[in-house]
Structures are given as C-alpha cells and as structure tokens.
Amino acid sequence: MLRWLLLGLLLYGLGTALRQGWLEVQWHRLLHDAGLTFIDPEKPIQWNELILGAPESEGADQRKAPQP
C-alpha cells in the first residue's frame, strides 16, 4: 500500500513540475537519441509535422481571408 502511495506522489510531483515549467523535456533530442534519425536534434519538433508530415509549401496551408 505504501508503494502505491509513493508512486502516486511521484507521478503527481512530476506532473506538477512539467505543468509549472520546472522540468523541460527536449523531445527532439530524446527521439533522435532513440533512433529516429529523420528528426534534427537541433530543431524543435512541430508535432503536427511529425504526425501528418511537413506541408509541401508554406502558403498551401494558409487559408485566404474573404475579400470585402
């Protein structure tokens, strides 16, 4: 029972630390070290690009505002 309490307190503390910004996970370096070599360790990850793929051009994903 004591183990579950300590595990819960540890997870709560880590969650609080991540939310408050006391800890910072550099996912791009972690994933590159894990073997995902297509990730540049010096460039921060854009999660939408990782999941969906990079857009072909920057102007393609921007919607045009309607003309008055």
C-alpha positions as CSV (number, residue, x, y, z in Angstrom):
1,M,0.0,0.0,0.0
2,L,2.9,2.3,0.8
3,R,4.4,1.7,-2.6
4,W,1.2,2.8,-4.4
5,L,1.2,6.0,-2.3
6,L,4.8,6.8,-3.1
7,L,4.3,6.0,-6.8
8,G,1.2,8.3,-6.8
9,L,3.1,11.1,-5.1
10,L,6.0,10.7,-7.5
11,L,3.7,10.9,-10.6
12,Y,1.8,13.9,-9.1
13,G,5.1,15.7,-8.4
14,L,6.4,15.0,-12.0
15,G,3.1,16.2,-13.5
16,T,3.1,19.4,-11.4
17,A,6.8,20.1,-12.3
18,L,6.1,19.6,-16.0
19,R,3.0,21.8,-15.9
20,Q,4.7,24.6,-13.9
21,G,7.8,24.6,-16.2
22,W,10.2,23.4,-13.6
23,L,11.2,20.5,-15.8
24,E,11.5,20.7,-19.6
25,V,11.7,17.6,-21.9
26,Q,13.5,18.2,-25.1
27,W,11.6,15.7,-27.2
28,H,13.6,16.3,-30.4
29,R,16.8,15.2,-28.7
30,L,15.2,12.3,-26.9
31,L,13.6,10.9,-30.1
32,H,16.8,11.4,-32.1
33,D,18.8,9.5,-29.5
34,A,16.2,6.8,-29.6
35,G,17.0,6.2,-33.2
36,L,14.6,8.4,-35.2
37,T,17.3,9.8,-37.4
38,F,14.9,11.9,-39.5
39,I,14.5,14.3,-36.6
40,D,17.0,17.1,-36.4
41,P,18.3,17.2,-32.8
42,E,18.9,21.0,-33.0
43,K,15.4,21.9,-34.4
44,P,12.4,21.8,-32.0
45,I,9.7,19.4,-33.0
46,Q,6.5,20.6,-34.6
47,W,4.2,17.8,-33.5
48,N,1.8,18.4,-36.4
49,E,4.7,17.9,-38.9
50,L,5.8,14.7,-37.2
51,I,2.3,13.1,-37.3
52,L,0.9,14.5,-40.5
53,G,4.1,15.2,-42.4
54,A,5.6,18.5,-43.4
55,P,3.5,20.7,-45.7
56,E,4.7,21.0,-49.3
57,S,4.8,24.8,-49.2
58,E,4.1,27.3,-46.5
59,G,1.5,29.1,-48.5
60,A,-0.5,25.9,-49.2
61,D,-1.8,25.5,-45.7
62,Q,-2.9,29.1,-45.1
63,R,-6.5,30.0,-45.9
64,K,-7.2,33.1,-47.7
65,A,-9.4,35.7,-46.0
66,P,-12.6,36.6,-47.8
67,Q,-12.5,39.8,-49.8
68,P,-14.9,42.6,-48.7
